[in-house]
Amino acid sequence: MKQVDKIISTISFEEANQIIKFQDIYKIMSGNPNDKFAIVLKKKLILLVGLFLPLIAVIIYVQSNNDPSISTISKIIASFSELIIIALMLFFFLKTSAKFLEYYSYKNFCYMFGKLIYISYFCAGLGMDNGNYLTTIIPIFLCLVVFISLYYKIEKNIVMDEINKLFKREYKTSTLLTTMLKLSGVVVVVIIVGMQLYRLNKSWLKGFIENSDVLNTNATISDIVGIFIGIPLLMIITLIPTFFLFDANLYMKGKIIKQYSEEFRQEYDFTKEEWYGE
């Protein structure tokens, strides 16, 4: 988010010092003091969970050499994509930061893993082509481009909105993107409720679908409705990691503290060892 970082760089230390208090600095350094597990341990657990899906996908495609329904090109592309995701996960896990940014870096790590796990799920579909790899690969790659672009735009939007609130700026933000992010939280609730309702009524629903003349005879209409509902819904679902894991306030304050690290260290009388971990 180079544009956001450029905007943050225009905030002076005097302005920042009026907004950022000791509690903010402590949170960015250490997080919640009541946490039972150390940040290092939590990162290791998240790494293990995050690696599960891409590793399983790679193993499945490596072992499917004798499956004629999946082209070799698809298997290579899918496996390579998953290996890139694994490499990125390991990179973010091994990436270190100064002690005063420990919790801030951990939260960014969690968010990156949330996005990578979601993207890994889609990359796994690259190898499911039923013999025609272009019909699968092209739509999935287009979806991935849209997802990455959407993440960038929504992150930029909510951080700029936070800057407007705290520093009385008037940068333009998108109401549509803000609404989409809020809807992603609603979708989670709807999915959970829907799963419970389906579990309780699946036999009735199955019979209704099988006996429905409208659903069975108007496939084209159903497909069109599915496209107009499915695509916006997919974009909203894509934002679930952002809704739960991206803290715009923490991101902005962490960037400012990093920008004026020495000034804040002196302001609150931290030693260099306490601040940088040297």
C-alpha positions as CSV (number, residue, x, y, z in Angstrom):
1,M,0.0,0.0,0.0
2,K,2.5,2.6,-1.2
3,Q,-0.1,5.3,-1.5
4,V,-1.3,4.8,2.1
5,D,2.3,4.7,3.3
6,K,3.0,8.0,1.5
7,I,0.0,9.6,3.2
8,I,1.1,8.3,6.6
9,S,4.6,9.8,6.0
10,T,2.9,13.2,5.8
11,I,1.8,12.9,9.5
12,S,4.2,14.8,11.7
13,F,5.6,13.4,15.0
14,E,3.8,16.2,16.8
15,E,0.4,15.1,15.3
16,A,1.2,11.4,16.0
17,N,2.2,12.0,19.6
18,Q,-1.2,13.6,20.3
19,I,-3.0,10.5,19.1
20,I,-0.6,7.6,20.0
21,K,-0.4,7.0,23.7
22,F,1.7,4.6,25.8
23,Q,-1.1,2.0,25.7
24,D,-0.9,1.9,21.9
25,I,2.9,1.4,22.0
26,Y,2.6,-1.3,24.6
27,K,-0.1,-3.1,22.5
28,I,2.0,-2.9,19.3
29,M,4.9,-4.3,21.3
30,S,3.3,-7.0,23.4
31,G,-0.4,-7.3,22.5
32,N,-2.8,-8.5,25.2
33,P,-0.9,-9.1,28.6
34,N,-3.5,-11.8,29.5
35,D,-2.6,-14.0,26.5
36,K,-1.7,-17.5,27.8
37,F,0.6,-18.4,24.9
38,A,3.7,-16.6,23.6
39,I,3.6,-15.0,20.2
40,V,6.3,-17.4,18.9
41,L,4.3,-20.4,19.9
42,K,1.1,-19.0,18.3
43,K,3.0,-18.3,15.0
44,K,4.2,-22.0,15.0
45,L,0.7,-23.3,15.4
46,I,-0.6,-21.0,12.7
47,L,2.2,-22.1,10.4
48,L,1.2,-25.8,10.9
49,V,-2.4,-25.1,10.2
50,G,-1.6,-22.9,7.2
51,L,0.7,-25.4,5.6
52,F,-1.8,-28.2,5.8
53,L,-4.0,-27.3,2.7
54,P,-1.2,-26.5,0.2
55,L,0.9,-29.5,1.3
56,I,-2.1,-31.9,0.9
57,A,-2.9,-30.4,-2.5
58,V,0.7,-30.9,-3.7
59,I,0.8,-34.5,-2.4
60,I,-2.6,-35.3,-4.1
61,Y,-1.4,-33.9,-7.5
62,V,2.0,-35.7,-7.3
63,Q,0.2,-39.0,-6.6
64,S,-2.4,-38.5,-9.4
65,N,0.0,-39.3,-12.3
66,N,-2.2,-42.1,-13.6
67,D,-5.4,-40.0,-13.6
68,P,-6.3,-39.3,-17.3
69,S,-9.0,-36.8,-16.3
70,I,-6.4,-34.3,-15.2
71,S,-3.9,-32.9,-17.6
72,T,-0.2,-32.8,-16.8
73,I,-0.1,-29.1,-17.4
74,S,-2.8,-28.5,-14.8
75,K,-1.1,-30.6,-12.2
76,I,2.2,-28.8,-12.8
77,I,0.6,-25.3,-12.5
78,A,-1.5,-26.3,-9.5
79,S,1.5,-27.8,-7.7
80,F,3.8,-24.9,-8.5
81,S,1.2,-22.4,-7.3
82,E,0.8,-24.2,-4.0
83,L,4.6,-24.4,-3.6
84,I,4.8,-20.6,-4.1
85,I,2.2,-20.2,-1.3
86,I,4.2,-22.6,0.9
87,A,7.3,-20.5,0.2
88,L,5.5,-17.3,1.1
89,M,4.1,-18.8,4.3
90,L,7.7,-19.8,5.4
91,F,9.0,-16.3,4.4
92,F,6.4,-14.5,6.6
93,F,7.0,-17.0,9.4
94,L,10.8,-16.4,9.3
95,K,10.6,-12.7,8.8
96,T,11.8,-10.9,11.9
97,S,11.0,-7.5,13.3
98,A,12.3,-5.1,16.0
99,K,11.0,-5.8,19.5
100,F,8.8,-2.7,19.6
101,L,6.9,-4.1,16.6
102,E,6.5,-7.7,17.7
103,Y,2.7,-7.8,18.2
104,Y,2.2,-5.6,15.2
105,S,4.2,-8.0,13.0
106,Y,2.4,-11.0,14.5
107,K,-1.0,-9.5,13.5
108,N,0.2,-8.8,10.0
109,F,1.5,-12.4,9.9
110,C,-1.9,-13.7,10.9
111,Y,-3.6,-11.6,8.2
112,M,-1.2,-12.7,5.5
113,F,-1.8,-16.4,6.4
114,G,-5.6,-15.9,6.3
115,K,-5.3,-14.5,2.8
116,L,-2.8,-17.2,1.7
117,I,-5.0,-20.0,3.0
118,Y,-8.0,-18.6,1.1
119,I,-5.9,-18.2,-2.1
120,S,-4.5,-21.7,-1.6
121,Y,-8.0,-23.1,-1.7
122,F,-8.6,-21.6,-5.1
123,C,-5.1,-22.6,-6.4
124,A,-6.0,-26.2,-5.5
125,G,-8.7,-26.0,-8.1
126,L,-6.2,-25.4,-10.9
127,G,-5.6,-29.1,-11.3
128,M,-9.3,-30.1,-11.6
129,D,-9.8,-29.6,-15.3
130,N,-11.4,-32.9,-16.5
131,G,-9.1,-32.9,-19.5
132,N,-9.5,-29.2,-20.6
133,Y,-7.1,-27.2,-18.5
134,L,-7.9,-23.8,-20.1
135,T,-11.6,-23.8,-18.9
136,T,-10.4,-24.1,-15.4
137,I,-7.1,-22.3,-15.2
138,I,-8.2,-19.0,-16.9
139,P,-11.2,-18.4,-14.7
140,I,-9.3,-19.2,-11.5
141,F,-6.4,-17.0,-12.5
142,L,-8.8,-14.2,-13.2
143,C,-10.4,-14.7,-9.8
144,L,-7.0,-14.6,-8.1
145,V,-6.2,-11.3,-9.8
146,V,-9.6,-9.9,-8.7
147,F,-9.0,-11.2,-5.1
148,I,-5.6,-9.6,-4.8
149,S,-6.8,-6.3,-6.3
150,L,-9.8,-6.3,-3.9
151,Y,-7.6,-7.0,-0.9
152,Y,-5.4,-4.0,-1.9
153,K,-8.3,-1.7,-2.4
154,I,-10.2,-2.6,0.7
155,E,-7.1,-2.3,2.9
156,K,-6.3,1.0,1.5
157,N,-9.9,2.2,1.9
158,I,-10.2,1.3,5.6
159,V,-6.8,2.6,6.6
160,M,-7.5,5.9,4.9
161,D,-10.9,6.0,6.7
162,E,-9.0,5.5,10.0
163,I,-6.6,8.3,9.1
164,N,-9.6,10.6,8.3
165,K,-11.1,9.8,11.7
166,L,-8.0,10.2,13.9
167,F,-6.2,13.0,12.1
168,K,-9.1,15.0,10.7
169,R,-8.1,14.4,7.1
170,E,-10.5,14.4,4.2
171,Y,-9.2,11.7,1.9
172,K,-11.7,10.1,-0.4
173,T,-12.9,6.7,0.6
174,S,-15.4,4.2,-0.9
175,T,-18.7,3.6,0.8
176,L,-19.2,0.5,-1.4
177,L,-16.0,-1.1,-0.2
178,T,-16.8,-0.4,3.4
179,T,-20.3,-1.9,2.9
180,M,-18.8,-5.0,1.3
181,L,-16.4,-5.5,4.2
182,K,-19.3,-5.3,6.7
183,L,-21.3,-7.7,4.6
184,S,-18.5,-10.3,4.8
185,G,-19.1,-10.5,8.5
186,V,-22.8,-10.9,8.0
187,V,-22.1,-13.7,5.4
188,V,-20.2,-15.7,8.1
189,V,-23.3,-15.6,10.3
190,V,-25.6,-16.5,7.4
191,I,-23.3,-19.5,6.5
192,I,-23.2,-20.8,10.0
193,V,-27.0,-20.5,10.4
194,G,-27.6,-22.0,6.9
195,M,-25.4,-25.0,7.7
196,Q,-27.4,-25.7,10.9
197,L,-30.7,-25.3,9.0
198,Y,-29.5,-27.6,6.2
199,R,-28.3,-30.2,8.7
200,L,-31.8,-30.2,10.4
201,N,-33.8,-30.1,7.1
202,K,-31.6,-31.7,4.5
203,S,-34.0,-34.5,3.6
204,W,-36.8,-32.1,3.1
205,L,-34.7,-29.7,1.0
206,K,-33.4,-32.6,-1.1
207,G,-36.9,-33.7,-1.9
208,F,-38.0,-30.1,-2.7
209,I,-35.1,-29.6,-5.2
210,E,-35.7,-33.0,-6.9
211,N,-39.5,-32.3,-7.3
212,S,-39.2,-28.6,-8.3
213,D,-40.3,-28.1,-11.9
214,V,-38.9,-24.6,-11.9
215,L,-35.4,-25.6,-10.8
216,N,-35.3,-28.6,-13.2
217,T,-36.7,-27.0,-16.4
218,N,-35.2,-23.6,-16.2
219,A,-31.5,-24.4,-16.0
220,T,-30.5,-21.3,-18.0
221,I,-32.4,-19.0,-15.7
222,S,-30.9,-20.7,-12.7
223,D,-27.4,-20.3,-14.2
224,I,-28.0,-16.6,-14.9
225,V,-29.3,-16.0,-11.4
226,G,-26.3,-18.0,-10.0
227,I,-23.9,-15.7,-11.8
228,F,-25.4,-12.5,-10.7
229,I,-25.7,-13.7,-7.1
230,G,-22.6,-15.9,-7.0
231,I,-20.0,-13.5,-8.2
232,P,-20.8,-10.6,-5.7
233,L,-21.2,-13.2,-3.0
234,L,-17.8,-14.7,-3.8
235,M,-16.2,-11.3,-3.6
236,I,-17.8,-10.7,-0.2
237,I,-16.6,-14.1,1.0
238,T,-13.1,-13.2,-0.1
239,L,-13.1,-10.3,2.4
240,I,-13.7,-12.6,5.4
241,P,-10.0,-12.7,6.3
242,T,-9.9,-8.9,6.2
243,F,-13.0,-8.6,8.3
244,F,-11.6,-10.8,11.1
245,L,-7.8,-10.3,10.9
246,F,-7.0,-6.9,9.5
247,D,-6.9,-4.1,12.2
248,A,-6.6,-0.8,10.3
249,N,-6.1,1.2,13.5
250,L,-3.2,-1.1,14.6
251,Y,-1.7,-1.1,11.1
252,M,-1.7,2.7,10.8
253,K,-0.3,3.3,14.3
254,G,2.3,0.6,13.8
255,K,3.4,2.3,10.6
256,I,3.6,5.7,12.4
257,I,5.6,4.3,15.3
258,K,8.0,2.6,12.9
259,Q,8.4,5.9,11.1
260,Y,9.2,7.8,14.3
261,S,10.7,4.8,16.2
262,E,13.6,6.8,17.8
263,E,11.4,9.7,18.7
264,F,8.8,7.5,20.4
265,R,11.6,5.5,22.2
266,Q,13.0,8.7,23.7
267,E,9.5,10.1,24.4
268,Y,8.7,7.1,26.7
269,D,12.2,6.4,28.0
270,F,12.7,2.9,26.5
271,T,16.3,1.7,26.4
272,K,17.6,0.6,23.0
273,E,17.6,-3.0,24.2
274,E,14.0,-2.8,25.4
275,W,13.0,-1.1,22.1
276,Y,15.0,-2.9,19.4
277,G,15.8,-6.1,21.3
278,E,19.5,-5.7,20.6
